[in-house]
Every structure is written in C-alpha cells, then in structure tokens.
Amino acid sequence: MDEIPYVNGAPFFANGGGNPYTMDSPLQRLQNLIEQDVIAEGSPAFIYYLDRMSEEMVDSFNADLGPDPMVSLPMKLFYELNNGTDFPDEKYEFYVFYLLCKLHEEIDDYQGMRDLIERLEPRFDDEQYFGKVKARAFSNSADPDDLRNSIEVAFQYSSDYPEYLDLKKTLSEMIVICVEEGVRYEGSVLAIPTGETELLELADRSINDAVSSEIYPAEYTLVHSQVEALKGNYEAAKTRISNAISELSRNRGQYTELKAEFGLVRNKILAESHKSELDERTEQISDSLSSLDGRLETSRNDINELNKEIDGIRQDFQRTILEFLGFFSAIIAVVVITGQIALSINDPQEAGRLFLVSYGGLLFAFGGFATILASENSSRYTRGALSTGGLIVAMVLLYSEEITAVVF
C-alpha cells in the first residue's frame, strides 16, 4: 500500500528513539484526511495507520525516556481523557482503547487484552472496530469455543458494517486460524457454514471483498495467500505471499519482525505445497501399483487357466496314445487269434463260433480299457455299452447250448 507521508511523519512514526510524547498528532492528521475525503474511517488505510501506531508504541514500552504507553493510555482511558484532536470525545476514547488493546496484542499479553475488552465491552460494543479486537482476542486462545466465538464476532461485525473492509479481512483471518487449528464451527449462527469447504468459501468471498479497494496493506495479501493455500491453490498462494512480503513497508518499526512472520507463512505454504505434490505422486504410484496388481492377478489367472489347458491336453494326448496302443494290441490279438483258430480248428462252424467268442472277449477288454481312459461321461457311456455288448456276444456264443436249453 502506498503510504501517506503526511501521516507517516507524525509522532509514533518519525521518532526513531521510540519515545513519543503524544498520540494526538497522528490521530489529528487522520482526522484531517477524513474531513478532506482523502480516506474514510472504514478504509484499509485508516486502520493501517492505527495499527502502525500500536506497533510503534512497543518501542516506548518500559522505555527509560518518555511516557510508557501501558501507563499513559490507561490514564487517558480511565482517568483523564485529555482529547487533543478534533475527534469527538467518544470516538477519541475508543481509539485510545483500540490502541491499548493492540498494544497488549503486540507484547503477547492476550489475557490482558481479553480482560480489557470484557471490562469495556458495554461502552464500546457499538463501535465498528471493536469487533476486530474482540475477534482477535478470542483467536489467540487455545480453547476451541473461543476460536468459534472469534468467527461469530467477526461475522457479526462484518455483516453489520460491510463498508468496513478490515472487518471482512478479519473474518477471513479468523476462519484461517480455526481451519489451521482443526476446529470445526459448531455454533448457533446458521449463516456460518459448518463444513470446512463452505467455510473456506466464505473466507475467500470475504477477503476478495476486502481487497476490492485499490489500496490495502500487505496483511490483506497475506491472509489472501493463506486462504488460497487452505483451498489447495498453492501456485496462487505462493504468488500472493511473495507479493505480500514485497509490499511490506520498510518504514514500519517492526519491519524485520513482520518480514520474518510473513516468511514463516511462506515456508508453511511451500511445505504444504510440497506435501500436496508428494501426496499426489504417492496416490498416483499407489494407483499404478493397484493397477499393476490387478494386471498381475489377471496374468496369474490366465497362466493358471493355460496350465490347466496344457494339463488337459497332455492328459488327452496320453489317453490317446494308450488308446492307440490298446487298439493296435487288439488288432494284433485278432490276427493272432484268427491265425491260431484257423490252424487248429478244422470245423468251420466251430471255428466261426470261436472267432466270435474271441472277438467278443477282445471287444469287452478293449471297451473296458477305453471306458477307463475316457474323459467325458458321454464317451464313458458309449464305450461301456460297446464293452458290455462284446461281453454279451462272447457269453452267448460260449454258452449257446446252455442258454438254448434254458430258453427252450
């Protein structure tokens, strides 16, 4: 954000020793700019300079020279206001309160900040920027309920005062803190989504509304980068956090600390980006391994089926060889038997009967052998019938006289 030298040269900004004697000069200059329509009270520039004042006041905290703001601000707030600006007393009093709250935050005294807010809430809860300090006080708690309250407070004030862009940035910031802490919103405000994805969409809309102004400080870009990172848009997040670091004003008293803080956010975004890439690669490798396992399983099944087919073919081949051997053995037996009968029996009728008996026996033996070798039931039935037929022929011819006697 382009700074306004007119404000930047006021006490708390120009005093390098960090021991200002008054806070009224920069406030009066802000009031002058408001009256001249250069800035508005709800603009990012106005609250930026208030926050800058609280940053500069840290240098005066417990300083040896000049007033300690942790003493002088409570004196103004609770005893003698001593307004030296053109702001109305009630507005001036609130800005004293705001600066004191932010000073507590700057020195990490969050309990003191919460105590001050609780004490003076009845007096200032109708001030727009009260919602900001209250939400930030809740956001620095370890209690999940306080974190949820930070979202509710920021949502309420940003909804009630939509023209105050810093309140929209604050809402996005509170959502970022809750999501990063793994706190799910479970409050009673129905307009606030409970799902993380929807909550981040709300944060995205809020920060986009906040940066609708052409002038806003680097903190807005920082929050924008955090929202993008939580949504998984790491390239956009890395670009925004780099821009935020480059936008930081070197004139700020805490420039070094802020740059380090922004750098930590950048490192976190880079780490999350690398983790996301690794997770994606791991998932791709896992999918590839799963696909490979599937193909290997299919190949194993195919090999098993092929082995079964090969075993079947081998068994069929062996059976076929045995059947051929049996067939040729039967032929040889027929030739031998025929020759022996022809040489030994002179009676043709008796020889024919012996031929048929022998052939029936051979048919029975060959059919039984073939039945045993058959691989299918239909073949077994056919071959068994052939074997049985051969047996019947042999028995009938062998015992023809006994059978005739029994029948007739």
C-alpha positions, 0 to 999 in steps of 0.5 A: 500500500502506498503510504501517506507521508503526511501521516507517516511523519507524525509522532509514533512514526518519525521518532526513531528513539521510540519515545513519543510524547503524544498520540494526538498528532497522528490521530489529528492528521487522520482526522484531517484526511477524513474531513478532506475525503482523502480516506474514510474511517472504514478504509484499509488505510485508516486502520493501517495507520492505527495499527502502525501506531500500536506497533510503534508504541512497543518501542516506548514500552518500559522505555527509560525516556518518555511516557510508557504507553501501558501507563499513559493510555490507561490514564487517558482511558480511565482517568483523564481523557485529555482529547487533543484532536478534533475527534469527538470525545467518544470516538477519541476514547475508543481509539485510545482503547483500540490502541491499548488493546493492540498494544497488549496484542503486540507484547503477547499479553492476550489475557490482558487484552481479553480482560480489557475488552470484557471490562469495556465491552458495554461502552464500546460494543457499538463501535465498528472496530471493536469487533476486530479486537474482540475477534482477535482476542478470542483467536489467540486462545487455545480453547476451541469455543473461543476460536468459534466465538472469534468467527461469530464476532467477526461475522457479526461485525462484518455483516453489520458494517460491510463498508468496513473492509478490515472487518471482512479481512478479519473474518477471513483471518479468523476462519484461517486460524480455526481451519489451521487449528482443526476446529470445526464451527459448531455454533448457533449462527446458521449463516456460518457454514459448518463444513470446512469447504463452505467455510473456506468459501466464505473466507475467500468471498470475504477477503476478495471483498476486502481487497476490492479497494485499490489500496490495502496493506500487505496483511490483506495479501497475506491472509489472501495467500493463506486462504488460497493455500487452505483451498489447495491453490498453492501456485496462487498462494505462493504468488500472493505471499511473495507479493505480500512480503514485497509490499511490506513497508520498510518504514514500519518499526517492526519491519524485520519482525513482520518480514520474518512472520510473513516468511514463516507463512511462506515456508508453511505454504511451500511445505504444504505445497510440497506435501500436496505434490508428494501426496499426489505422486504417492496416490498416483504410484499407489494407483499404478501399483493397484493397477499393476496388481490387478494386471498381475492377478489377471496374468496369474489367472490366465497362466493358471487357466493355460496350465490347466489347458496344457494339463488337459491336453497332455492328459488327452494326448496320453489317453490317446496314445494308450488308446492307440496302443490298446487298439493296435494290441487288439488288432494284433490279438485278432490276427493272432487269434484268427491265425491260431483258430484257423490252424487248429480248428478244422470245423468251420462252424466251430471255428466261426463260433470261436472267432466270435467268442474271441472277438467278443472277449477282445471287444469287452477288454478293449471297451473296458480299457477305453471306458477307463481312459475316457474323459467325458461321461458321454464317451464313458457311456458309449464305450461301456455299452460297446464293452458290455455288448462284446461281453454279451456276444462272447457269453452267448456264443460260449454258452449257446447250448446252455442258454438254448436249453434254458430258453427252450 
